[in-house]
Amino acid sequence: MKVLGISGSPVKRGTHYLLEEALQAANNQGVETDIIHLADYNLEDCQGCNHCLQKKECILEDDLEELSQNVIEADGLLIASPSYFGTVTAILKNFMDRSRCLKMDAHTLKNTLLGALATSGLNHGGAQSTIETIHRFGLLHGMIIVGPTGQAQTESNLVIGTAEIEDGWRQIKDDHKAINLAKNLGQRLVLLGNEILN
């Protein structure tokens, strides 16, 4: 089994750390993991030409083919984004838009496991709707959505790291609840993947 992390953050800070924690937990279960930072790739904006609708491929010449191959080879995806005005970053949304050719090709990503992680500055800074955007992307591709299952009475069912605390600010790496949920998500993705693949 292979689990691929996709970071939609333009910088390698809090969101990157949370994603790494989830990937490390998956790796500790004995599976191969890798991480992609979309900011390191050249992805042009979708032109709305509908070429992918007919030919099942994109006519733009950039790094999409390399990214697509990495995604296709993964059994599970962990996609992370900071909240930008209550949704995913522009670079992640562009990747989602450009993945249309994979959907048009008989839902290439169907049955891939998908877990989502998000960060925000404020406790109610739009991270939940950011995760919902990632989930919706997965559902449109026919993926299987996976969430964490921590303590039902005290932990969220979404992996959300926040910088806001009662008397100031913290780094995401100091949000221990979010880190534990990220680890739980990575472990659960592998557990479900092994059940499906075996």
N, C-alpha and C positions, 0 to 999 in steps of 0.2 A: 504494500500500500504506500502511496505517496500523497503527502499533504503539502499544498502550496499556499504560502501566505502572500497576499497582495496588499501592499500599502498604498493608499490613496493620498497620503500626506505629502506635501511638498518638502517637508523637513523630517529628519530622523530624530524625533524627540519622544514625546509621550505616547503618541499613537504607535510609533515604531516599537517602543518598549513593551506596550501591552500586547502587540502582535507577536513579538519575540517570545514572551512568556507563554502564550498559547501554543506556539510552534514547539517550544522546548518541552512542554508537557506532552505533546503528541510524539515528539522524538523519543522521549523517555519510555514510550510504549512500544518502541522497537520499529517505528516506521521511518521512512525517508522523508525529510522535510527540506523545503527551500523557501526563499523569500524573494519577492519582486517589488522594487520600488518604482512605481509608474513614472515618477519624476525623472528617473534615469533614462527613460526611453523617449523616442521621438514619435508622437502620435498626432497626426493632423486632425483637424475637426472634421466630423462627418459632413459631407456635401449634400446629402439628401438626394443622391442621383438614382437610387433604387437599383443600381447594378447588382447589389448583393441579393436582391429579391429574385432576379432572373438567373444569375450566374453562380450564386452561392459563394461569391468571393468579393473582396473589396478591391477597387481599382487604384486606390491611393497607395503610393510606394513609400512606406515608412516601416516602423518596427512592429506593426500589428501581427504579421505572420509569425515572427519569433515569439511574441507574447501569447498568441493563440495556441501555438504548439505546446508551450509550457502548461497552459491551462488544460488543454486536451489530455495531456499525459497524466494529470493529477486525478486521483480518486476523490480527494477532498480539497476544498478551498476554504481558507480563512481570509476574509476581506475586511480591512480596517480603514476607517476614515475619521478624521476630526469633523465635527459639525461646523459647516460653513453656512450660516443663515438657515439652520435647521435641516440641512440635507448634506449629501456627500460633496466632496471637493469637485472642482471643474475637471481636474485630470481624471478622476475616477469616473465621473459621469460620462466623459468623452470615451473612455475605454468601454463602458457599458453600451453606449450608442454604437460604437464601432464593432462590437461583438455581434451585431445583427446577422452578419454573414454566417456565423456558427449556428444561430437559431434557424436560419433559412435552409441550412444543410441538414434537414431531418432532425433538428434539435440535438446537435452534436454533444452538448453538455448535459443532456438529460440523465438523471440518476446520479449526477455528481453531488456529493455531500457539500453543503455550504453552511459555514458559521460566520456570523458578523460581529464586529467589535467597533465601538465608537468612543470618541473622547469629546469633551467640551470644557470650556472654561467655567461656566456656571452649572450649578446642579440641575437646572432646568433650561439648559442651553441648546436644546434641539438634538441631542444625541439619540433619543428614542426614534424620532422621525428619520434620522440618518440611518439607523439600523433597519427601519422599515423599508427604506429605499433600497438597501442592499438585498433584503429579503424579497422584495418585489422583483428585482432584477433576476434573482435566482428562480423564482416561481415562473417567470416568463420563459426561462430557458428549460424548465422542467426539472430543476434541481430539487434535491431533498434538503429541506431546511432543518438545521440542528441548532438547538439552544442549550445553554448550561442548565444543570439541575443541582443547584446548591441547596442551602438550607431554606426550605420553603417559607419559613416564618420570618427570616431575617435578610434574605438575599434576593436580589432582583432576578428576573428570568432573562435579562439582557445584560451583555457585557458592556458597561458604560463606565469609563474613567473620567473623573472630574477634578478640576484644579481648585474649585471653591471649597473652603471649609468655614466653620462658624466665625473664626476670628482672623481670616485672611486667606492665604493661598498656599498651595502645595504643588509639588511636581506629581505627575501621574504615577510615577514609580512608587510614590508614597500612599497611593490609594489602594490599600491592602485588600479591600473587598473586591475591587475591580480585578486585581491581579489574581486572586483566588478563583474568581469566576472565569477569567481568561484561561487559567490552567484547567479548570473543570471542562470548559468548552473544547479545548484541545484534546483532552482525554476522551471525552464523550464522542467526538468526531471519529476517533480511531476505533473505539469500541463498536460503534454502529457500523463503521466501514468494514471491520473484520467480520461482523455478523452477516452483512450483505454479500461481501466477496466470497465468504466461505459457505 
